[in-house]
Amino acid sequence: MDPLKLRHAITQFVAATVALMMLGIGCFGAAVLMFGQAHVHRLATFEASQLADVELSELVGTTNYVKSPNHSSPSIFGTTLNALHVPLADPLTMLTNQLPETSTQVADKNQTESSLFRSITTWAANTNKIAMGWLPSKSSQACIQMLQDNPGINVASPVWLSLNDASGNISGNILPSVIDYAHAHHIKVWVLVDNHQFDAKLTHEVLQNDKARTNMIDELVYKAKFYHLDGINLDFENVMAADRDQYTAFVTELHGKLSPLHIDVSVDIAPDIVPLHDNEAFFHAALADAADHVVLMAYDEHWGGDQDPGPVADLPWVKQSVFDLLDTGVPTNKLVLGMPFYTRFWYVHKNGHVTSENDSDGQVDGILQSHQATGSWNATLDLMYARYEKPDGYMEVWYPTSQTFADTLQLVNDNGLAGVSIWSLQLSDHKTWSSVISALRTTVS
């Protein structure tokens, strides 16, 4: 055969093949655009996430997981897919985007603890989750120590300010050294403001008085600007149902002045479980619309003066509390789940009277050992339970384990919540904090 004719035939064949490939790609791209590229992207992302869902200890912090800077040159096919924005065009990028960024340095076996501490930062950064801790201290040294002892917190909420009087004045001192330390370590500061130890009468007087309410707002705005705060956390509790609309208006007005300054407004809400109703002081949907975040204080299921002993926060109750807020209008991406770092020991006296005392979660095992008591796992509550005899009756306690923390944090990830907040960092200890960090690490999404 004539070599020129052969070359011409091969050229035509190659051209026809490329044309057919381009036609097929074009049809696929058109189908994506017509019938839902988002759906295809979700499917592709799901597949990538499944590939990424491996034990992170096998990848993160080891040489097995290295994002190489030297990628091979893309093929014509891959370039075409990228040009058409087809989701499956770059499976490597999609897969690695599901995994946390990490150092390529191999972790020493003796650095397991520090590796766990770093993982909470990875979790928060890669899932854009809030990892918040309340600081119940008015001492600069104590607040800074708490931040040092609990690495990975990305929002600190110091308990520094309080409604002071019926004129709406605010009392309390803001500590610049703590703010400076937090900002130097990439920690935002949302100062907590309470309603004078939950004084319902004083709160009512201020909320019902337009001048006093405006004064309270102006003081908070001034302090937020002057001290370079990142947010205000409103912890108004024991508010009268009659003040429902006025409290919502207060939050709305405060947010209206702080939002242009990029200062976050969050409101703390205790569980008010009445399915599809929020007929007490807190109008859930309106508060969520007015504020940047809603913090669910999912604890004190059984409070200190309760005569019916029980858990501080068992998992079914926490889930019910979360779903109640979601059902009554709080968006998932605004809801922060408050978690307790304490438990209660209940003393049931022989005459039936019940008293209780609080202890940090980290002290529970030591207390039980001192009484030669052992706990048993309650799978329904997702808690341990222990009981031991006392001279005038018996003591009982429900307390969490690392499994409890893991399941609670899985609830956060599964429902797309904004993050978690810990009450409080003062109650934190190495064991409890490590359990939470480990749970955050294994539930990274």
ROFI-114474 format. One record per residue (C-alpha): residue in three letters; y, z, x. Coordinates in Angstrom, 1 decimal. Each point is the difference from the previous one (the first is absolute). Layout:
<lumtors>
+---------+--------+--------+--------+
! residuo !  north !     up !   east !
+---------+--------+--------+--------+
!     Ala !      Y !      Z !      X !
...
+---------+--------+--------+--------+
</lumtors>
This chain:
<lumtors>
+---------+--------+--------+--------+
! residuo !  north !     up !   east !
+---------+--------+--------+--------+
!     Met !    0.0 !    0.0 !    0.0 !
!     Asp !    3.5 !   -0.7 !    1.1 !
!     Pro !    1.4 !    3.2 !    1.6 !
!     Leu !    3.3 !   -0.5 !   -1.7 !
!     Lys !   -1.6 !   -0.2 !   -3.4 !
!     Leu !   -2.2 !    3.1 !    0.8 !
!     Arg !    3.1 !    2.0 !    1.0 !
!     His !    1.8 !   -1.2 !   -3.1 !
!     Ala !   -2.9 !    1.0 !   -2.2 !
!     Ile !   -0.2 !    3.5 !    1.6 !
!     Thr !    3.7 !    0.4 !   -0.5 !
!     Gln !   -0.2 !   -0.9 !   -3.6 !
!     Phe !   -2.9 !    2.4 !   -0.5 !
!     Val !    1.8 !    2.9 !    1.6 !
!     Ala !    3.1 !   -0.8 !   -2.1 !
!     Ala !   -2.0 !   -0.1 !   -3.2 !
!     Thr !   -1.7 !    3.3 !    0.9 !
!     Val !    3.4 !    1.7 !    0.7 !
!     Ala !    1.4 !   -1.5 !   -3.2 !
!     Leu !   -2.9 !    1.5 !   -2.0 !
!     Met !    0.4 !    3.4 !    1.7 !
!     Met !    3.7 !    0.0 !   -0.7 !
!     Leu !   -0.6 !   -1.0 !   -3.6 !
!     Gly !   -2.5 !    2.8 !   -0.4 !
!     Ile !    2.4 !    2.5 !    1.5 !
!     Gly !    2.7 !   -1.3 !   -2.2 !
!     Cys !   -2.1 !    0.4 !   -3.1 !
!     Phe !   -0.9 !    3.5 !    1.0 !
!     Gly !    3.6 !    0.9 !    0.7 !
!     Ala !    1.1 !   -1.4 !   -3.3 !
!     Ala !   -2.7 !    1.9 !   -1.8 !
!     Val !    1.2 !    3.2 !    1.7 !
!     Leu !    3.6 !   -0.6 !   -1.0 !
!     Met !   -1.0 !   -1.0 !   -3.6 !
!     Phe !   -2.6 !    2.6 !   -0.7 !
!     Gly !    1.2 !    3.1 !    1.9 !
!     Gln !    0.4 !    0.2 !    3.7 !
!     Ala !    0.4 !    3.8 !   -0.4 !
!     His !   -3.5 !    0.2 !   -1.4 !
!     Val !   -1.4 !   -1.8 !    3.0 !
!     His !    2.0 !    2.1 !    2.4 !
!     Arg !   -1.3 !    3.2 !   -1.6 !
!     Leu !   -3.5 !   -1.3 !    0.2 !
!     Ala !    0.4 !   -0.9 !    3.7 !
!     Thr !    1.7 !    3.4 !    0.7 !
!     Phe !   -2.8 !    1.8 !   -1.7 !
!     Glu !   -2.6 !   -1.8 !    2.1 !
!     Ala !    2.0 !    0.9 !    3.1 !
!     Ser !    0.4 !    3.6 !   -1.0 !
!     Gln !   -3.8 !    0.2 !   -0.5 !
!     Leu !   -0.5 !   -1.2 !    3.5 !
!     Ala !    2.6 !    2.5 !    1.2 !
!     Asp !   -1.6 !    2.9 !   -1.8 !
!     Val !   -2.1 !    1.3 !    2.9 !
!     Glu !   -0.1 !    3.3 !    1.7 !
!     Leu !    3.4 !    0.1 !    1.8 !
!     Ser !   -1.4 !    2.0 !    2.8 !
!     Glu !   -2.0 !   -3.1 !    1.0 !
!     Leu !    3.3 !   -2.0 !    0.3 !
!     Val !    3.2 !    2.0 !    0.1 !
!     Gly !    0.9 !    1.3 !    3.5 !
!     Thr !   -2.8 !   -1.8 !    1.7 !
!     Thr !   -0.2 !   -3.3 !    1.9 !
!     Asn !   -2.1 !   -1.4 !   -2.8 !
!     Tyr !    3.2 !   -0.5 !   -2.0 !
!     Val !    2.6 !   -1.9 !    2.0 !
!     Lys !    2.5 !   -2.5 !   -1.4 !
!     Ser !   -0.2 !   -2.6 !    2.8 !
!     Pro !    3.4 !   -1.6 !    0.8 !
!     Asn !   -1.9 !   -3.2 !    1.1 !
!     His !   -1.1 !   -1.8 !   -3.2 !
!     Ser !   -1.5 !   -3.5 !    0.3 !
!     Ser !    2.1 !   -2.9 !   -1.2 !
!     Pro !   -0.3 !   -0.6 !   -3.8 !
!     Ser !   -2.0 !   -2.9 !   -1.2 !
!     Ile !    1.6 !   -2.9 !   -2.0 !
!     Phe !   -2.0 !    1.3 !   -3.0 !
!     Gly !    1.4 !    3.6 !    0.5 !
!     Thr !    3.5 !   -1.3 !    0.5 !
!     Thr !   -0.2 !   -2.0 !   -3.2 !
!     Leu !   -1.3 !    3.1 !   -2.0 !
!     Asn !    2.8 !    2.1 !    1.4 !
!     Ala !    2.5 !   -2.7 !   -1.0 !
!     Leu !   -1.3 !    0.1 !   -3.5 !
!     His !    0.1 !    3.9 !    0.1 !
!     Val !   -3.7 !    0.2 !   -0.9 !
!     Pro !   -1.2 !    3.6 !    0.2 !
!     Leu !   -3.2 !   -0.7 !    1.8 !
!     Ala !    1.8 !   -1.9 !    2.8 !
!     Asp !    0.1 !    3.0 !    2.4 !
!     Pro !   -2.8 !    2.3 !   -0.7 !
!     Leu !    0.5 !    1.8 !    3.4 !
!     Thr !    3.6 !    1.0 !   -0.9 !
!     Met !   -1.1 !    1.0 !   -3.5 !
!     Leu !   -2.7 !    2.2 !    1.4 !
!     Thr !    2.1 !    1.6 !    2.7 !
!     Asn !    2.7 !    0.7 !   -2.5 !
!     Gln !   -2.5 !    2.2 !   -1.9 !
!     Leu !   -0.4 !    2.1 !    3.2 !
!     Pro !    2.4 !    2.5 !    1.4 !
!     Glu !    2.0 !   -0.8 !    3.2 !
!     Thr !   -1.2 !    2.1 !    2.9 !
!     Ser !    0.1 !    0.4 !    3.7 !
!     Thr !   -2.5 !   -1.9 !    2.1 !
!     Gln !   -0.5 !    3.0 !    2.1 !
!     Val !   -3.5 !    1.5 !   -0.2 !
!     Ala !    0.1 !    3.5 !   -1.4 !
!     Asp !   -1.6 !    2.7 !    2.1 !
!     Lys !   -2.6 !    2.1 !   -1.8 !
!     Asn !    2.0 !    3.1 !    0.7 !
!     Gln !    2.9 !   -1.5 !   -1.9 !
!     Thr !   -1.7 !   -0.1 !   -3.4 !
!     Glu !    2.4 !    2.5 !   -1.4 !
!     Ser !    3.2 !   -1.9 !    1.1 !
!     Ser !   -1.6 !   -3.2 !   -1.3 !
!     Leu !   -0.4 !    1.6 !   -3.4 !
!     Phe !    3.6 !    1.1 !    0.0 !
!     Arg !    1.2 !   -3.5 !    0.8 !
!     Ser !   -2.1 !   -1.5 !   -2.8 !
!     Ile !    2.2 !    1.5 !   -2.7 !
!     Thr !    2.9 !   -1.9 !    1.4 !
!     Thr !   -2.1 !   -3.2 !    0.0 !
!     Trp !   -0.9 !    0.7 !   -3.6 !
!     Ala !    3.5 !    0.5 !   -1.2 !
!     Ala !    1.4 !   -3.0 !    2.0 !
!     Asn !   -2.6 !   -2.5 !   -1.0 !
!     Thr !   -0.2 !    0.9 !   -3.7 !
!     Asn !    3.7 !    0.8 !   -0.3 !
!     Lys !   -1.0 !    3.4 !   -1.4 !
!     Ile !    2.1 !    3.1 !    0.0 !
!     Ala !   -1.4 !    2.9 !    2.0 !
!     Met !    2.3 !    2.8 !   -1.0 !
!     Gly !    0.0 !    3.7 !    0.7 !
!     Trp !    2.2 !    2.8 !   -1.4 !
!     Leu !    1.5 !    2.4 !    2.5 !
!     Pro !    0.5 !    3.4 !   -1.7 !
!     Ser !    2.2 !    1.5 !    2.8 !
!     Lys !    3.6 !    0.4 !    0.7 !
!     Ser !   -0.6 !    0.4 !    3.8 !
!     Ser !    0.7 !   -3.0 !    2.2 !
!     Gln !   -2.7 !    1.1 !    2.5 !
!     Ala !   -2.6 !    0.5 !   -2.8 !
!     Cys !    0.7 !   -3.4 !   -1.6 !
!     Ile !   -0.2 !   -1.8 !    3.3 !
!     Gln !   -3.2 !    1.8 !    0.9 !
!     Met !   -1.5 !   -1.0 !   -3.4 !
!     Leu !    0.8 !   -3.7 !    0.8 !
!     Gln !   -1.5 !    0.4 !    3.4 !
!     Asp !   -3.2 !    1.6 !   -1.3 !
!     Asn !   -0.5 !   -2.7 !   -2.6 !
!     Pro !    0.4 !   -3.4 !    1.7 !
!     Gly !    0.0 !   -3.0 !   -2.2 !
!     Ile !    2.3 !    1.3 !   -2.7 !
!     Asn !    2.6 !   -2.7 !   -0.8 !
!     Val !    2.0 !    1.9 !   -2.6 !
!     Ala !    1.1 !    3.6 !    0.4 !
!     Ser !    1.4 !    1.9 !   -3.0 !
!     Pro !    1.6 !    3.3 !    1.2 !
!     Val !    0.6 !    2.6 !   -2.7 !
!     Trp !    3.7 !    0.6 !    0.8 !
!     Leu !    2.2 !   -0.5 !   -3.1 !
!     Ser !    0.3 !    1.7 !   -3.4 !
!     Leu !    2.1 !   -0.1 !   -3.1 !
!     Asn !    2.3 !    3.0 !    0.4 !
!     Asp !    2.0 !    0.6 !   -3.1 !
!     Ala !    1.1 !   -1.3 !   -3.4 !
!     Ser !    2.7 !   -2.1 !    1.5 !
!     Gly !   -2.6 !   -2.2 !    1.7 !
!     Asn !    0.7 !    1.2 !    3.5 !
!     Ile !   -2.8 !   -0.4 !    2.6 !
!     Ser !   -1.0 !    2.8 !    2.4 !
!     Gly !   -2.1 !   -0.2 !    3.2 !
!     Asn !    0.4 !   -1.3 !    3.6 !
!     Ile !   -1.1 !   -3.3 !    1.3 !
!     Leu !   -1.3 !    0.2 !    3.6 !
!     Pro !    1.3 !   -3.0 !    2.1 !
!     Ser !   -2.4 !    0.7 !    2.9 !
!     Val !   -3.0 !   -0.5 !   -2.3 !
!     Ile !    1.4 !   -3.3 !   -1.3 !
!     Asp !    0.7 !   -1.2 !    3.5 !
!     Tyr !   -3.6 !    0.9 !    1.1 !
!     Ala !   -1.5 !   -1.7 !   -3.0 !
!     His !    2.0 !   -3.2 !    0.4 !
!     Ala !   -0.8 !   -0.1 !    3.7 !
!     His !   -3.7 !    0.0 !   -1.0 !
!     His !    0.4 !   -2.6 !   -2.8 !
!     Ile !   -0.3 !    2.6 !   -2.8 !
!     Lys !    2.2 !   -0.3 !   -3.0 !
!     Val !    1.6 !    3.2 !   -1.5 !
!     Trp !    0.1 !    0.5 !   -3.7 !
!     Val !    1.6 !    3.4 !   -0.5 !
!     Leu !   -1.4 !    1.9 !   -3.0 !
!     Val !    2.4 !    1.4 !   -2.6 !
!     Asp !   -1.3 !    2.5 !   -2.5 !
!     Asn !    1.6 !    1.5 !   -3.2 !
!     His !    0.6 !    3.5 !    1.4 !
!     Gln !   -3.6 !    1.2 !    0.1 !
!     Phe !   -0.7 !   -1.9 !   -3.3 !
!     Asp !    2.6 !    1.8 !   -2.0 !
!     Ala !   -0.2 !   -1.7 !   -3.5 !
!     Lys !    3.2 !    1.6 !   -1.3 !
!     Leu !    2.2 !   -0.9 !    2.9 !
!     Thr !   -1.5 !   -3.5 !    0.0 !
!     His !    0.8 !   -0.4 !   -3.7 !
!     Glu !    3.6 !    1.1 !    0.5 !
!     Val !    0.6 !   -2.5 !    2.8 !
!     Leu !   -1.8 !   -3.0 !   -1.6 !
!     Gln !    1.8 !    0.5 !   -3.3 !
!     Asn !    3.5 !    0.2 !    1.7 !
!     Asp !    1.2 !   -3.5 !    1.1 !
!     Lys !    2.4 !    1.4 !    2.5 !
!     Ala !   -2.5 !    2.3 !    1.6 !
!     Arg !   -2.6 !   -2.7 !    0.1 !
!     Thr !    2.5 !   -2.4 !    1.7 !
!     Asn !    0.9 !    2.7 !    2.5 !
!     Met !   -3.7 !    0.5 !    0.9 !
!     Ile !   -0.5 !   -3.8 !    0.5 !
!     Asp !    3.2 !   -0.3 !    2.1 !
!     Glu !   -1.1 !    2.9 !    2.2 !
!     Leu !   -3.5 !   -1.5 !    0.6 !
!     Val !    1.5 !   -3.5 !    0.7 !
!     Tyr !    2.5 !    1.5 !    2.5 !
!     Lys !   -2.8 !    2.0 !    1.8 !
!     Ala !   -2.3 !   -3.0 !    0.1 !
!     Lys !    2.7 !   -2.2 !    1.6 !
!     Phe !    1.4 !    2.6 !    2.4 !
!     Tyr !   -3.4 !    1.1 !    1.4 !
!     His !   -1.5 !   -3.5 !    0.0 !
!     Leu !   -2.8 !    0.9 !   -2.3 !
!     Asp !   -2.6 !   -2.6 !   -1.0 !
!     Gly !   -0.7 !    1.5 !   -3.4 !
!     Ile !    0.4 !    2.8 !   -2.5 !
!     Asn !   -3.1 !    1.5 !   -1.5 !
!     Leu !    0.8 !    1.7 !   -3.4 !
!     Asp !   -2.4 !    2.9 !   -0.7 !
!     Phe !    1.4 !    1.1 !   -3.4 !
!     Glu !   -2.7 !    2.0 !   -1.8 !
!     Asn !   -0.1 !    2.2 !   -3.1 !
!     Val !    2.5 !   -2.4 !   -1.6 !
!     Met !    0.5 !    0.5 !   -3.8 !
!     Ala !   -1.3 !   -2.7 !   -2.3 !
!     Ala !    3.5 !   -0.1 !   -1.5 !
!     Asp !    1.4 !   -1.2 !    3.3 !
!     Arg !   -2.3 !   -3.0 !    0.2 !
!     Asp !    2.7 !   -2.7 !   -0.5 !
!     Gln !    2.6 !    1.9 !    2.1 !
!     Tyr !   -2.5 !    0.3 !    2.9 !
!     Thr !   -0.8 !   -3.7 !   -0.2 !
!     Ala !    3.8 !   -0.8 !    0.0 !
!     Phe !    0.5 !    2.2 !    3.0 !
!     Val !   -2.7 !   -1.8 !    2.0 !
!     Thr !    1.4 !   -3.4 !   -1.1 !
!     Glu !    3.5 !    0.9 !    1.0 !
!     Leu !   -1.1 !    1.4 !    3.4 !
!     His !   -2.1 !   -3.0 !    0.7 !
!     Gly !    2.9 !   -2.3 !   -0.9 !
!     Lys !    2.1 !    1.5 !    2.7 !
!     Leu !   -2.6 !    0.3 !    2.7 !
!     Ser !   -1.8 !   -3.3 !   -0.5 !
!     Pro !    2.9 !   -2.1 !    1.5 !
!     Leu !   -0.2 !    2.2 !    3.0 !
!     His !   -3.8 !   -0.6 !    0.3 !
!     Ile !   -0.7 !    3.7 !   -0.5 !
!     Asp !   -3.3 !    0.6 !   -1.9 !
!     Val !   -0.1 !    2.2 !   -3.1 !
!     Ser !   -3.3 !    1.5 !   -0.9 !
!     Val !   -0.9 !    2.4 !   -2.8 !
!     Asp !   -2.8 !    2.6 !    0.0 !
!     Ile !   -2.0 !    0.3 !   -3.2 !
!     Ala !   -2.8 !    2.4 !   -0.9 !
!     Pro !   -3.0 !   -1.2 !   -1.9 !
!     Asp !    0.8 !   -0.1 !   -3.8 !
!     Ile !   -3.3 !   -1.4 !   -1.3 !
!     Val !    0.5 !   -1.1 !   -3.5 !
!     Pro !   -1.6 !   -3.5 !   -0.3 !
!     Leu !    2.6 !   -2.7 !   -0.6 !
!     His !    2.8 !    2.7 !   -0.5 !
!     Asp !    2.6 !    1.6 !    2.2 !
!     Asn !    1.8 !    2.0 !   -2.6 !
!     Glu !    1.1 !    2.8 !    2.2 !
!     Ala !    3.0 !    0.0 !    2.4 !
!     Phe !   -1.0 !   -3.0 !    2.0 !
!     Phe !    0.3 !   -3.5 !   -1.4 !
!     His !   -2.5 !   -1.6 !    2.4 !
!     Ala !    0.9 !   -3.7 !   -0.5 !
!     Ala !    3.8 !    0.6 !    0.1 !
!     Leu !   -0.2 !    2.2 !    3.1 !
!     Ala !   -2.2 !   -2.5 !    1.8 !
!     Asp !    2.6 !   -2.7 !   -0.9 !
!     Ala !    2.9 !    2.1 !    1.2 !
!     Ala !   -1.6 !    1.3 !    3.2 !
!     Asp !   -1.6 !   -1.7 !    3.0 !
!     His !   -3.1 !    2.2 !   -0.1 !
!     Val !   -1.7 !    2.5 !   -2.2 !
!     Val !   -2.0 !    2.8 !    1.8 !
!     Leu !   -2.8 !    1.4 !   -2.1 !
!     Met !   -0.6 !    3.6 !    1.0 !
!     Ala !   -3.7 !   -0.1 !   -0.7 !
!     Tyr !   -0.8 !    3.6 !    0.6 !
!     Asp !    0.0 !    3.4 !   -1.8 !
!     Glu !   -2.5 !   -1.1 !   -2.5 !
!     His !   -0.8 !    3.7 !   -0.1 !
!     Trp !    3.2 !    1.8 !    1.1 !
!     Gly !    0.5 !    3.4 !    1.6 !
!     Gly !    0.3 !    2.1 !   -3.2 !
!     Asp !   -2.8 !   -1.8 !   -1.8 !
!     Gln !   -2.6 !    2.2 !   -1.6 !
!     Asp !   -2.5 !   -2.9 !    0.0 !
!     Pro !   -1.1 !   -0.5 !    3.7 !
!     Gly !   -0.5 !   -3.5 !    1.2 !
!     Pro !    1.0 !   -2.7 !    2.5 !
!     Val !    3.5 !   -0.7 !    1.2 !
!     Ala !   -0.7 !   -3.7 !   -0.4 !
!     Asp !   -3.5 !   -1.4 !   -0.8 !
!     Leu !   -0.4 !   -3.8 !    0.3 !
!     Pro !   -0.5 !   -0.7 !   -3.8 !
!     Trp !    3.2 !    1.9 !   -0.8 !
!     Val !    1.9 !   -1.8 !    2.8 !
!     Lys !   -1.2 !   -3.4 !   -1.3 !
!     Gln !    1.0 !    0.9 !   -3.6 !
!     Ser !    3.4 !    1.0 !    1.2 !
!     Val !    0.5 !   -3.2 !    1.9 !
!     Phe !   -1.2 !   -2.2 !   -2.8 !
!     Asp !    2.2 !    1.9 !   -2.5 !
!     Leu !    3.1 !   -0.9 !    2.0 !
!     Leu !   -1.1 !   -3.6 !    0.4 !
!     Asp !   -0.7 !   -0.2 !   -3.7 !
!     Thr !    3.4 !    1.4 !   -0.9 !
!     Gly !    2.0 !   -2.5 !    2.0 !
!     Val !    0.1 !    0.9 !    3.7 !
!     Pro !   -0.7 !   -3.1 !    2.2 !
!     Thr !   -2.8 !    0.4 !    2.5 !
!     Asn !    2.2 !   -1.0 !    2.9 !
!     Lys !    2.4 !    2.9 !   -0.8 !
!     Leu !   -2.5 !    2.7 !   -0.5 !
!     Val !   -0.6 !    2.4 !    3.0 !
!     Leu !   -2.9 !    2.4 !   -0.4 !
!     Gly !    0.7 !    3.6 !    1.0 !
!     Met !   -3.0 !    1.8 !    1.6 !
!     Pro !   -0.4 !    3.8 !    0.6 !
!     Phe !   -0.9 !    1.4 !    3.3 !
!     Tyr !   -0.8 !    3.4 !   -1.5 !
!     Thr !   -2.6 !    1.6 !   -2.2 !
!     Arg !   -0.3 !    3.1 !   -2.1 !
!     Phe !   -2.5 !    2.9 !    0.3 !
!     Trp !   -0.5 !    1.5 !   -3.4 !
!     Tyr !   -0.8 !    3.7 !   -0.4 !
!     Val !   -1.8 !    0.6 !   -3.3 !
!     His !    0.1 !    3.7 !   -0.6 !
!     Lys !   -2.6 !    1.9 !   -2.0 !
!     Asn !    2.3 !    0.6 !   -2.9 !
!     Gly !    0.5 !   -3.8 !   -0.3 !
!     His !    3.5 !   -0.1 !    1.6 !
!     Val !    0.6 !   -2.8 !    2.5 !
!     Thr !    2.2 !    0.0 !    3.0 !
!     Ser !    0.3 !   -2.7 !    2.7 !
!     Glu !    1.4 !   -0.6 !    3.5 !
!     Asn !    0.8 !   -3.3 !    1.8 !
!     Asp !   -1.4 !   -1.0 !    3.3 !
!     Ser !    0.3 !   -3.2 !    2.0 !
!     Asp !   -3.0 !   -2.3 !   -0.2 !
!     Gly !   -0.7 !    0.5 !    3.7 !
!     Gln !   -0.5 !    3.8 !   -0.4 !
!     Val !   -2.7 !   -0.3 !   -2.7 !
!     Asp !   -3.0 !   -0.3 !    2.2 !
!     Gly !    1.0 !    3.0 !    2.1 !
!     Ile !    0.5 !    2.2 !   -3.1 !
!     Leu !   -3.4 !   -1.0 !   -1.4 !
!     Gln !   -1.7 !    0.7 !    3.4 !
!     Ser !    1.6 !    3.4 !    0.1 !
!     His !   -1.7 !    0.8 !   -3.3 !
!     Gln !   -3.2 !   -1.7 !    0.9 !
!     Ala !    0.5 !   -2.4 !   -2.9 !
!     Thr !   -1.0 !   -3.7 !   -0.1 !
!     Gly !    1.3 !   -2.8 !   -2.2 !
!     Ser !   -1.8 !   -2.6 !   -2.1 !
!     Trp !    1.2 !   -3.5 !   -0.8 !
!     Asn !    1.1 !   -0.8 !   -3.5 !
!     Ala !   -0.3 !   -3.8 !   -0.3 !
!     Thr !    1.8 !   -0.1 !   -3.4 !
!     Leu !    3.1 !    1.8 !    1.3 !
!     Asp !   -0.3 !   -1.5 !    3.5 !
!     Leu !    0.5 !    3.6 !    1.4 !
!     Met !   -2.0 !    2.8 !    1.6 !
!     Tyr !   -0.5 !    3.2 !   -1.9 !
!     Ala !   -0.7 !    3.5 !    1.3 !
!     Arg !   -0.4 !    3.5 !   -1.4 !
!     Tyr !   -0.5 !    3.4 !    1.5 !
!     Glu !   -0.1 !    3.5 !   -1.2 !
!     Lys !    3.0 !    2.4 !    0.2 !
!     Pro !    0.2 !    3.8 !   -0.8 !
!     Asp !    1.6 !   -0.6 !   -3.3 !
!     Gly !   -1.6 !   -3.3 !   -1.0 !
!     Tyr !   -0.3 !   -3.2 !    1.9 !
!     Met !    2.0 !   -2.7 !    1.8 !
!     Glu !   -0.3 !   -3.7 !   -0.6 !
!     Val !    1.6 !   -3.1 !    1.5 !
!     Trp !    0.0 !   -3.7 !   -0.4 !
!     Tyr !    1.1 !   -1.8 !    3.1 !
!     Pro !    0.2 !   -3.6 !    1.4 !
!     Thr !   -1.9 !   -1.7 !    2.9 !
!     Ser !    0.6 !   -3.1 !    1.9 !
!     Gln !   -1.9 !   -1.8 !   -2.7 !
!     Thr !    2.5 !    1.2 !   -2.6 !
!     Phe !    2.9 !   -1.3 !    2.1 !
!     Ala !   -1.8 !   -3.3 !    0.5 !
!     Asp !   -0.6 !   -0.4 !   -3.8 !
!     Thr !    3.5 !    1.0 !   -0.8 !
!     Leu !    1.5 !   -2.5 !    2.4 !
!     Gln !   -2.4 !   -2.7 !   -1.3 !
!     Leu !    1.6 !    0.6 !   -3.4 !
!     Val !    3.4 !   -0.8 !    1.6 !
!     Asn !   -1.3 !   -3.2 !    1.6 !
!     Asp !   -2.1 !   -1.2 !   -3.0 !
!     Asn !    3.0 !    0.3 !   -2.4 !
!     Gly !    2.7 !   -1.3 !    2.4 !
!     Leu !    2.0 !    3.2 !    0.0 !
!     Ala !    3.0 !    0.3 !    2.3 !
!     Gly !   -1.5 !    2.7 !    2.2 !
!     Val !   -0.6 !    3.7 !    0.2 !
!     Ser !    2.1 !    3.2 !    0.5 !
!     Ile !   -1.4 !    3.2 !    1.4 !
!     Trp !    0.9 !    3.5 !   -1.2 !
!     Ser !    0.6 !    1.2 !    2.5 !
!     Leu !    0.1 !   -0.7 !    3.8 !
!     Gln !    0.4 !    3.7 !    0.5 !
!     Leu !   -3.5 !    0.5 !   -1.4 !
!     Ser !   -1.5 !   -2.7 !    2.2 !
!     Asp !   -2.5 !    0.8 !    2.7 !
!     His !   -1.9 !   -2.1 !    2.5 !
!     Lys !   -3.2 !   -0.2 !   -2.1 !
!     Thr !    1.7 !   -0.8 !   -3.3 !
!     Trp !    2.4 !   -2.5 !    1.5 !
!     Ser !   -2.8 !   -1.8 !    2.0 !
!     Ser !   -2.0 !   -0.3 !   -3.3 !
!     Val !    2.9 !   -1.7 !   -1.7 !
!     Ile !    0.7 !   -2.2 !    2.9 !
!     Ser !   -3.7 !   -1.0 !    0.2 !
!     Ala !    0.0 !   -0.7 !   -3.8 !
!     Leu !    3.2 !   -2.2 !    0.4 !
!     Arg !   -1.7 !   -1.8 !    2.8 !
!     Thr !   -3.2 !   -0.8 !   -1.9 !
!     Thr !    1.9 !   -1.0 !   -3.2 !
!     Val !    2.4 !   -2.3 !    1.7 !
!     Ser !    0.4 !   -3.1 !   -2.2 !
+---------+--------+--------+--------+
</lumtors>
